[in-house]
Amino acid sequence: MRVFTVQGPQVQEGLALPDQLPAQGYIWIACSRRVFETELATLQATLERLTGQGLVDLHVSDLLNPQLPSHFDYSSHYDLMVFRRLAQRDTAQPATTPGKRPGPPVLQRIDTSPVGFAVFDRVLLSIHPADCAIREAYAARLLAAASHAHHEPDTRSAGARGIPRSPADMMLRIISQMVDGYLDLRRELSRQLDHWQTELLSPRTRFSRWDALLHARAALHQLETQCDDQRTAMQGWTESLNSWPVAEGSPGARDLELLKIRSRDTLEHIDRVVQHVRRLEHNTETAVQMHFNVQSNRTNDIMRMLTALTAIFLPLNLIAGIFGMNFEFMPWLHQATGFWWTLGSMGLIALVLGLLFWRKRYLARVES
């Protein structure tokens, strides 16, 4: 469990849960799902002491569920956001989702476990998977931004450098970092699928990894579904911002406007992820269809050539069959030049038919 107290440009990390809120600013409590389950009573007491209200039992169940899809909910005292992260997992770390995800290795390293947020007015409670790299990376960024602001106190861009102004702002920054974690995987995932597409369209390669390709398509479809859930959750959060009671012209109105801008930016990032996944699915499906079309065209070319060759030899077989009849009297049968005239006529017929079929492109070189 990590506890941070944010007061303007100052960020302090404590060793224990606080007893009271700071005079200004807010508190961020970040813990793993296992710690949240074991220390639930202590955390509920801390939230009641700091905010006057604990978590609802149904929301506690949502935060403890490792298979819950992304969704948004709210109460009269806080907002609840569950967001499934799309981040690259270390290969040495076991997968948080049950079973082995088949397909290309890059898909096996995508972790989609949920991260939960309970957003109070001055308290943010975030529930992460065990050894969550997102939490550690953002905590390091937050401390680095606070250290930079301490050395340059006159700068006016402290919030832009990474110090959120409110718990809701911090939640959006963490979610944006989770979405950007998948955007970093686009190049590697596209390269893997492009390699398969090249193998599918190569006439000299016999593609045999159909099971991995089908599993990759299923995994991409699952990622698209999860991204749609993320988008629905963020849309619910964005719509809830319109109901916040803030007076026009007050400092809170500017903060609310910044939250709306950041929410729309996060939605735009999620849309980019969805479009990229759909484009990969479409490209994979197109490559498979083109593969079968190419195979069908190659088969048609081979059959056309074999049919043309058969048509060339049919008259020759007819002539050989006629002169192979057991009749006593036949033309050219007892002439010395009959054999050569027959061979010449057969060769001429074969040459004329070959030229005719070549002109009609029934006989042509098959391009690889």
N, C-alpha and C positions, 0 to 999 in steps of 0.2 A: 504494500500500500504506500502511495506517495501523496503527500498533502502539500499544496502550494497556496500561498497567500499573495494575491495580486493587488497592489495599491498603486495605481498610476503606472509609472515606469519601473516601479520596484516589485521584484518577485522574490519571495522567500520560501524555502522549502522547510517544512517542519517534520519532526520525528514522530509526532503523535497527533491525534485528532484534536482540533481546537475546541475550546470551551465557549468562545463567543466570536462574533463577527468582528472584523476590523472596523475602525472608524470610517474608512472609505475603502472602496474596492470590493473584492469578493474572494471566495475560497474555491479551489479546485481539489476534489478528492478523487484520485484515480486508483483503482484496485482491480485485481484479477477476479474472475468469476468464482474461483474457489474461495478466495479470501472474503468475497462478498457473502458467500453462503455461510461460512464459518463465523464471520463477525457481523451477521445481519442485525442482531439485537443491539450491538454497540453502535452500528451505523444508523439504525433507526432512532436511537436515543440522541445521537449527535445531530441528526437532521431536525428532530423535534426541538432540540435546544437552540439551534441556529435559525431555523425558519418557522418554527411553530407547527410544522406538519411533517409527518413521515410519509413513506411510500405506501401506496395502496397495495394490498395483497396480490391482486391480479397483475399489477405492474412488477412486483417482485418476482412473480412466476415468469413473466416475460423476460426479465433481465437474467434469470437463471437458466433459461432455455437455450441450449447451444445450437438448436436447429431452427430457431424462429426466423422467418423472413423479415426483410426491412419493412418497417411500418412506423407510423406516427400516431401518438395518442396524447391526451392532455387531461388535466384536472384543474380544479380551481386554484391550486397553489403552484403547480409545476407542469412542465411539458415533458413528455417521454418520447425519445427517439431511439429506435433500434435500427442500426445501419450495418449491413453485411459488408465487411471490407473486401476489397479486391486487391490483395497485395501479394508480392512474390515471397514465397516461403523458402527458407533455407532447406537444402536437400537433406541435411543431417537432422532436421527437426521433423518429428512425426506430424502427419496431417491431422488437422482438427476435425475434419469431416470424416465420417465412417466409411470404410471401404477404400479401395485403391482406384484412383481416377485414371482410366486408361487414356490412350491417345499420345500426342507428342509430349516430350518431357516438359516443355514450358507450361502446358496445361496442368501437369502434375504438380507444378510448383506454385500454382495460384491458390491462395488460401481465401476462403469465403466465409469465415466464421463471423458471427455478429458481435458488434460493439454497441453497448447500451449507454444512453445518456439520460439523466434526470436533471432538467434545467430549471432551477429556482431563480428567484430574483437576484440573489447574491451568493448562490452556491451552485456549483456544477459537480455532479456525481457521475463518473464514467466507469463502466464495467467492461473490462477487456479480457480477451483470452489469456491463457498463461503465457508468460514471456512475450508479451505483445511488443513487437518492434515499433508499431505506430505510436504507442504511448511513450516509449523511451526516446524515439526520435523527436517527437514534438516537445517533450519535456526538456531535452537538450537544446532545442531551438529556442524555447521560451527563456531558459536561463541565459543563453548566449545573447538574446535580444535585450534582456534586462541588464546584462553586464555592459553591453554596448551603450545602452541608454544612460547608464551610470557614468561612463566616461565622457559622454557627450550629452549633458543634460539640457543644452539649449536647442537641440534639434527638435523640430515639430513633427517628425515622421516616426515617432516611437510606435504608434499603433500600426503603421504600415510595415515596420520592420518585424513585427511578430508578437507584439504584446496586445492581446485582446482587451477591449474596453468593458466587456460584460461576459457572463457565463454563456449566453447565447452566441456571442461572437466567437468565443473559444470553441464551442461545439462545432460551428460552421467551419472554422479553420482546420480542426482535426478531420472532419468529414471530407473537406476539400483535399487534404493530404492523402486520405485513403483512396479517393478517386484518382488522384494523380499517380498513385502507386501502380494502378493498372495501365494508365496511359504510357508509363515507362516500359511496359511489356509489349507494346504494339509491334515494335520493330522485330523483336525475336520471334513472336508468334507469327507475324506475316512472313518472315524468312522461312520458317519451318513449313508453313502451308504452301508457299511458293515453290519450295523444293519438291513437295508432293505433286503439285500441279505440273511441274516440269517433267517429272517421271510419268505422270498420266498421259501427257501429250507427246512424249518421245516415242517414235515408232520402233526404236531399237531396244527399248527397255520393257521388260515384262513386269508390270506392276503387280505386286502380290500382297501389299499391306492394306487390304480392304478392311480388315477388322479394326486396325488403328485409325483408318480414315473415318469409318462409321462412328467410332467412339469419339473422335475429335469433333465431328459434327454434332453429336449428342451433347458433348461438353460445351460447345459454343452455344447451343440452344439453351442449355441450363444457365450459362452466363447471361444470355440475353434476358431470360426470365428474371434473374436476380437484379439485373440493371433496371428492368421495368419496375420491380418492387422498390428499388432505391428512388427512382424518379417519382413514383406515387407518394412515397414517404416525404420527399422533399417538397413536392407540391402541396401536401397537407400542411407542412410546416410553414411554407410561404403564405398560404392562405390564412393561417392562424395569425400571422404578423399583422394583418389588416384589422384584427379585432383588438389589438393592444391599445388601451386607453392612454394616449399621449397628447398633451396639449400642443397646438401649433406654436412654433417659435421657441419652444423650450429646448434645453440641451438634449433631453431624451428624444425629441423629434429627429434630430440629426443622427443620433445613434440608431434609431429605428430605420431611418432611410439607409444607413450604411448596412444594416442587417439585411434589408431587402435586396440591396445591390449584391451583397455577398451570396445571398441565397440564390439569386438569379444566375450568378456566375457559377455556383456549384451545380445548378441544374444544367447549365450549358455544358459543363464538363461531363456530366452523366450522359447527356445527349450525344456527346462525341464518342463516349464509350459504346453506347448502344449502336450508333451508326457504324462504328468500326467493327463491332461483332457481327452485325447484320451483313456488312460488306464481305467479311471473311466467309460467312455462311454462304452468301450468294456466289462468291468466287469459287468456293469448294464445290458447290452444286454445279456450277457452270463447267468447271474442269472435268467433273465426272461425266456430264452429258457430252462434252466435247470428246472425251476419251472413247466413249462408246460410238460416237459418230465417226471418229477417225477409224476405229476398228471396223465399223460397218462399211465405210468407204474402201478400206483396204480389201476387205472380203469381196466387195462388188468388183473392184478392179481385177482381182485374181480370177473371179468367176467369169468376167467378161473376156479376159485373155484366153482362159481355157476353152470357153465357148467358141471364140474365133478360131483357135487352133483346131478344135474339133470340126468346125464347119469347113476348114481348109482340107482336112483329110477325108471328109465324107465322100467327095467325088472320086478321090483316089481309091478309097475302099470299094466304091461302086465299080470302077474300071477293073480293079483286081478281081472282084467277085465275078464279073462278066467273063473275063478271060480265064477264070478258074473253073468254068462250067465244063462238064464232061460230054461235050458234043463233038462229033467226028469232023463236021465241016463248020469252020468259023473263019471269018475274015482275018487275014494276016497270020493265021495259025501255022501255015507251012511256008511262010515267006521269011527269008533271012533278015530283012529289014523291019519286020513287024515288031520285034521286041524293042528296037530303038525308037520307032515311031510311037509306040505306046508309052515308053519312058519319057520321051520328049513331050508328048501331049499331057501326061500327068504332071510333069514339071511346069509346063506352061500354065495349066489350070491352077496349080498351087501358087505360082508367082502372081498371076492376075488376081486371085482371091486375096493373097497377102497384101498386094498393093491397094486393093479396094478397101480392105479392112483397116489398113494403116491410114488411108486417107480419111476414112470415117472415124478414125481414132478409136477403133475397137482394139487395135494393137498399138500400145503406147508404153513408153517407159514410166513406171510408177515412181513418182517423186517421194522421197523419204521425208 
